[in-house]
Amino acid sequence: MKNIRVFLVLIIIILGLFSLLTLTGCDSIGLGTTGSGSTAANPGNNTTSADTPQPSHTEEDIPDYAPMERPIVEVPDILIPTASGISVEENGQAIVDFSNKQDGYIMAKYVEATDMKVKILITGPNEMQYQYVLQPNQGFEVFPLSVGSGVYEIGVFKQVDGSRYSMVLSMTIDVILVDEFAPFLRPNQFVNFDQDSKAVTKAAELVAGTDEFMGKVGAIYHFVITNIVYDVQLAETVQIGYLPDIDRVLASGKGICFDYAALMTAMLRSQRIPTRLVIGYTGDVYHAWISVYSEKDGWLDDIIFFDGSTWKLMDPTFAASGTSAAIAQYIGDGSNYVERFWH
């Protein structure tokens, strides 16, 4: 009988040791181990069972903080252009809808099936001619009336061969804008976004918690210049007619100057901040940058960096490459920039 009691005691001790080792092993798996033998947290293994002993807590043991909650991001309503069909010029080849010309845009589409190139030319009150590629066999595309109120001539042209085009539709409209900033608050073919664009949501996240102009522009500007890198390969192979896809640029984290400017313009416009996508020259190089309107200072379009209180020329491409002395010297007072078009 004595031997049996000793045997039972040994069995109990062995089972206890086995149980302790098992619990210690689960803890190690839950934390993970590093090559140096230290532990590393593994949030993926945090399950427990009813049989696992749980530590008891007193009020003194409970940390005095609340779990962090992600702020609710409110995406503002986007001013989406529409082809209302109220005022239209059309034939069997093209349609131009100018129902909302007072809001600074027209919409057009080419309805004839063709493999030839199609262009739309918009000549504003300043006689500057804006030329766009009109995509055949697509829906309506948006084109801004960028020069303000006045008389615009609009023509749709179809390629005959090479560089020769023939006119298929023409018209003249008299525009009185309800808001001088209207063309620079909405999407268009060059700055294409809508309510569901990832860039719009990202802009809302970046400016959450601030209503200040400087805070909003600064947050978006610095996000773009620190998260998008210059796409050298695209720059070397880009074709005429290239259009930015802002959500692709945001996802890939790279683009050319046109992409930088279009992305930032879309994000700012989604926040109802008037922004012009500017195309022109830096020296003899064709280039794109942006200009933003401030109620305090007007259009900020003559200089480049932001020092916390003063805005310079908003060129996100150059800013993304750093504020080197060479770039600063080249930019100078902005005289190397020559604006040609606003979009």
N, C-alpha and C positions, 0 to 999 in steps of 0.2 A: 504493500500500500504506500509506503514511504517513497519507493522508487517511482510510483505512478504520480505522486504529488510533485516530485522534482521534475518529472517529465512534462507535466502540465504547465508548471511555472516557466520552464524553458520555452515551451511553445508560445506562451503569452508574450514573453520578452521578444522572441523572434518576430512575431506578428506586429508588435509595437514598433520595432526597428524598421520593418519593411514598410509600414504605413508612413513613418516619418520620412524615409528615403523617397517614397512615391510623391509626397507633397512637395518635398524640396525639388524634385525633378520637374514638376509642373511649373513651379515658380521660375526655374531657369529657362524653360522653353518660352514662358510668357514674356520674359525680359529679353531673351536673346543674349548671345555672348559675342564679344569682340575678339580679335586675334590676340589681344594682350591679356585676355582673361577677365576683363571688366565687363559689366553688364550694359546692354543698350536696350532702350524701351522698344517694345513691339506692340503697337496698339491693335494689331490684327488678331491677337490671341488674348482676349480678355473675358472669356466665358467662364462661368462657374457652375457647379452642380449643387443639388440640395445637400449632398454629403460633405461638401468642402467646408471646413471650419471658416467662419467669417469673423474678422476682428470686431470687437465692440468699441464704440466711440462714446466719449463724453462730450458735452457742449464745448469744453475747452479744446477738444481735438479737431473740431470742425473749422476749416479755414474761413476767415471772415471776408469772403468775396463772392460775388455772383458770377455765374458763367457768362462769358462774353457772347453777345448776340450780334450777328451781322446786321447792319442797318438796312432798312427796307429801301431799295433803290427805286425811285420814281422816275420813269422814263416820260419826258414831256411829249405832248402831242406834236407830231411833225406836220409842217405845212406841206401837204402832199399836192402837187399839181394834178389837175384833172382836165380831160378833154370833154368839155360840157356839151359840145355840139350846137351851141347857140350861134356862134359866128364862125363860119367855115368857108374855106376856098378849096375846091377839089375838082378833080377830073378822074379819068380812068387809070391814072398813073400814080398820083400823089394826093394827099390830104393835108392841109394845114388848118389847125384849129386855133383861132386867136380869141376864143371866148373870154379868156382871163388875162388879156394883155395888160389890164390895169394892175395886175399883180406881178408884172415883170417877166412874163414868159409866154411862149407859144408852144404848141405841140404839133408834131408832124410825123407822118409815116408814108412809106412808099409801098403802094399796094400791088403794082404790076410785078409779076414774076420776072426776074432778070438775074443774070450773072455779072452784069456790068456794075461799075461803081456809081454811086449816087451821092451828090453833095447838096447841102443846103447853104445858101449864102444869105447873111443878114447884114444889111448896111444900115447903120444907125445915123442919128442926127449929126454926128461929128464926121460923117463920110467914111469912117473906119469900117472895113468889111470883115465880118466874122465868118469864117468858113468851117463847116462841120461835115463829117461823113454821116450820111443818113443810111442806116442799115436796111437794105431791102428785105422784104418778107418778115419784118418784125412788127411789133406793136408800136404804139405812139412813143416817141422820144421827146424829152423836154429840152428846150433851147432858151437861154435867158435873153432878155432885152436889157443888155448891160449898161447902155449909155444913158439911160434915164428917159424922161418924157421927150416926145418929139415924133417925127415921121420916120418910119422904118420901111425899107424896101426888102422884100423877101423873095428869093428865087430858088427853085428846085431844079437841079441839073443832072442829067444822066450821061454817063460816059459813052462816047461814040467809038473811039479807039485812042489808045495812048493817053495823051494829055488833052484831047479834044472832047468837049462836052456840049450837049445841046439842052436848051431850056425846055422844061416840060410843064412848068407852072410858075407864075409870078403874081405878085400882089403888093399893094402898099397899104400900110395901116398907120393911123395916127394914135399915139399912145400918150395917155395921161396917167402916170403912176399914182396910186393911192398912198404909196409910201416909197420914198426914195431908196429905202433899203430892201424893198421887196425882192428884187432879183438876187440878193445876196443872203437870203434866209431860207431858200428852198433848194431841193435837189434839182439837178439837171443832168445832161448827158455826161459831163465831165466830173461832176460831184454827185454821184448816184447813191442814194441811201433811202431807207424807208423806216417805218416804225419798228420793224423786226431786225434791222441791221445790228450785228454784233458791235459795230463801232458806236452806234447810238447808245447801246446799253453800257458799254465801257465808259463813254463820256459821262453818263449819268452817275456811274460809280465814282469816277474821279472827282466830280464836283459836289458829291453828296456832303451836306453840312455847311456849304458856303453859298451865300447869295451875292458875294462881291465879284465884280467884273474881273479885277486883277487876279483874284483867287482862282476863278474858273479858267481863265485863259492860261494862267501860269501852270495849273495842274495838267491841262491837256497838252500844252506846249512841251513841257518837260517829259511827259509820258512818251510822246511821239519821238522826241530826239534821243531818248535813252533806250527805247525798245525797238526801234526800226533801224536796220543797217542798210547801207547802200548796196544795191544789187548790181555789181559790176557786169556780170554776164548779161543781164537783161539790157543794161545800158548799151552794150556793144551790139545787141541783136534786135533792138526794138524797131518796129515797123511804123510807117506813117499810118495814122488812124488808131494807134494804141489808145485804149481807154482804161483808166484805173479801176480795179475791183477792190474797194476799200476793205471789205471783210477778208479777202484773200491776203492783202497786205498785212492786215492786223494778225491773221493766223500764222503767216509765214515769217513775219518779223523782218521783211526786207522789201525794198522797192527802189525806184528811181525818183528823181526830184518831183516828177508829176504825181507819183504815188504819195510821197510825203505831203505835198501841198493839198492833194485831194482828200486824204485821210483827215488831216487836221481841220480843213475847211468843213468837212461833213460833221465832225464832232462838235465844232463850235456852232455851226448853224443849227444843229439839233438842240442846242441850248439857247436858241434865239439870239445869238450874238452875230451881228452882221459881219460877214467875212467874204473877202474877194479872193478867188484863186487867180493869181496874176501870172501871165505868161509874157516873157520878154527876153531880154539879153543881159547876161553878166559878161561884160567885155564883148567878145564875139561868139560866146557860147549861148545857145538857146536854153532857156532855163525857166523853172516855175517856182513861185514862192507865194506867200500870202500877205494880205493886208486886213487888219481888224479895226472895226470902228469902236471908239471909246466916246461915251457921252461927254467926258471931260476934255479929251484931247483931239477928238475928231478921228480921221483915218490915220492909223499908225502904219505908215508905208515908206518911211524915208531913211530908216536906219536898222541894227541887227540883234543885239543881245538884251536879256532881261537881268538887271542887277538887284532885283527885289523891289524897286520902286519906279524904274524907268524902262520903257520898252524901246527897243531898237527895231530895225528891219526884220520882219518875221520870216526868216528863211530857214525852215526846219532842216533842209538838207545840209547846209553849211554848219548849222548849230550842232547837228548830230555828229559831225566830224571833229568837234572840239573847238574851243576858242583859241586857236593857235595864233601866234604873232603874225604869221604869213597871211592867214585868213583875215585877221583883223585889219592888216595893212591893205589887203586887196579890197575889202569892203569899204574901208574908210568912211566917208560921210554919205555913202550910198550912191555916189556919182557913177559907179561902174554898173549900176542897175538901170536898165531902160525898159519901162513898161510898154507893152504893145496891146495886150488884150486883158479884159476882166471877164471871169466866168463865174 
